[in-house]
């Protein structure tokens, strides 16, 4: 399982999965999507879990385990302040759940996305608010328009996937380093005691 997505996904997810834009999109609860793609010469099987049903974004993360996810995309609508407040709550829930499950670590890649950039005339959430919220939660931020640009959506996911791959490699390297230190300490303890007793 590669990435998990919470919050008001809507047409952003459909745009990424199918390249098509669907104006009115109602997500189903607990939906798991699959996509095969190639990034930097590597073939990846992506699993995207959408734990939210329409209208229940504020509660969805609490009801689902998030410890299996390697990354998150939290989407809000720039012309709907309520969706921004829900996004803020979901970021907090992700942070708290990950800290509990990861022994104090909160380094899982997260991206906050403001969708419907094409509706600037109806904007209720300014770009600086989104950027500040992302900084508070130490995550990436981007505004997009699923209606206007597939390329922006694709680039957003590609960058996040690269970040996830780097993060997983860092964790694997750290585990190997920690394991080799423990083995070296064990060997040193065993042979060190023998030398002292001779």
LINWOJO-V601872 format. One record per residue. N is the residue number from 1. RES is the residue in one letter. SS is DSSP state (hx for helix, st for strand, lp for the rest). NEAR is the number of other ideal C-beta (glycine too) atoms within 10 Angstrom. Layout:
n-><N;N>
res-><RES;RES>
ss-><SS;SS>
near-><NEAR;NEAR>
This chain:
n-><1;2;3;4;5;6;7;8;9;10;11;12;13;14;15;16;17;18;19;20;21;22;23;24;25;26;27;28;29;30;31;32;33;34;35;36;37;38;39;40;41;42;43;44;45;46;47;48;49;50;51;52;53;54;55;56;57;58;59;60;61;62;63;64;65;66;67;68;69;70;71;72;73;74;75;76;77;78;79;80;81;82;83;84;85;86;87;88;89;90;91;92;93;94;95;96;97;98;99;100;101;102;103;104;105;106;107;108;109;110;111;112;113;114;115;116;117;118;119;120;121;122;123;124;125;126;127;128;129;130;131;132;133;134;135;136;137;138;139;140;141;142;143;144;145;146;147;148;149;150;151;152;153;154;155;156;157;158;159;160;161;162;163;164;165;166;167;168;169;170;171;172;173;174;175;176;177;178;179;180;181;182;183;184;185;186;187;188;189;190;191;192;193;194;195;196;197;198>
res-><X;X;X;X;X;X;X;X;X;X;X;X;X;X;X;X;X;X;X;X;X;X;X;X;X;X;X;X;X;X;X;X;X;X;X;X;X;X;X;X;X;X;X;X;X;X;X;X;X;X;X;X;X;X;X;X;X;X;X;X;X;X;X;X;X;X;X;X;X;X;X;X;X;X;X;X;X;X;X;X;X;X;X;X;X;X;X;X;X;X;X;X;X;X;X;X;X;X;X;X;X;X;X;X;X;X;X;X;X;X;X;X;X;X;X;X;X;X;X;X;X;X;X;X;X;X;X;X;X;X;X;X;X;X;X;X;X;X;X;X;X;X;X;X;X;X;X;X;X;X;X;X;X;X;X;X;X;X;X;X;X;X;X;X;X;X;X;X;X;X;X;X;X;X;X;X;X;X;X;X;X;X;X;X;X;X;X;X;X;X;X;X;X;X;X;X;X;X>
ss-><lp;lp;st;st;st;st;st;lp;lp;lp;hx;hx;hx;hx;hx;hx;hx;hx;lp;lp;lp;lp;lp;lp;lp;lp;lp;lp;lp;lp;st;st;st;st;st;st;st;st;st;lp;lp;st;st;st;st;st;st;st;st;st;lp;lp;lp;lp;lp;lp;hx;hx;hx;hx;lp;lp;lp;lp;lp;lp;lp;lp;lp;lp;st;st;st;st;st;st;st;lp;lp;lp;hx;hx;hx;hx;hx;hx;hx;hx;hx;hx;hx;hx;hx;hx;hx;hx;hx;hx;hx;hx;hx;lp;lp;lp;lp;lp;lp;lp;st;st;st;st;st;st;st;lp;hx;hx;hx;hx;hx;hx;lp;lp;lp;lp;hx;hx;hx;hx;hx;hx;hx;hx;hx;hx;lp;lp;lp;st;st;st;st;lp;lp;lp;lp;lp;lp;hx;hx;hx;hx;hx;hx;hx;hx;hx;hx;hx;hx;hx;hx;hx;hx;hx;hx;hx;hx;hx;hx;hx;hx;hx;hx;hx;hx;hx;hx;hx;hx;hx;hx;hx;hx;hx;hx;hx;hx;hx;hx;hx;hx;hx;hx;hx;hx;lp>
near-><12;18;20;24;26;26;28;25;24;23;20;26;22;18;25;23;15;11;10;10;17;14;8;6;15;9;21;9;13;13;15;11;14;10;15;8;14;8;14;9;5;9;8;14;10;18;15;21;21;20;26;28;15;12;10;13;25;19;16;21;24;13;11;18;12;20;11;11;25;19;21;25;25;27;26;27;22;26;19;18;14;13;23;21;14;23;26;19;17;27;22;13;18;23;17;14;18;19;12;11;13;12;6;7;10;15;11;22;22;25;21;27;29;27;26;24;20;15;15;12;6;11;17;14;20;11;14;8;15;20;15;12;20;20;11;13;19;10;23;16;17;20;19;22;20;27;15;14;15;14;9;17;25;14;13;19;25;14;15;23;21;13;18;20;18;11;15;14;10;11;14;10;10;10;10;10;10;10;10;10;10;10;10;10;11;10;10;10;10;9;10;11;9;9;7;7;6;4>
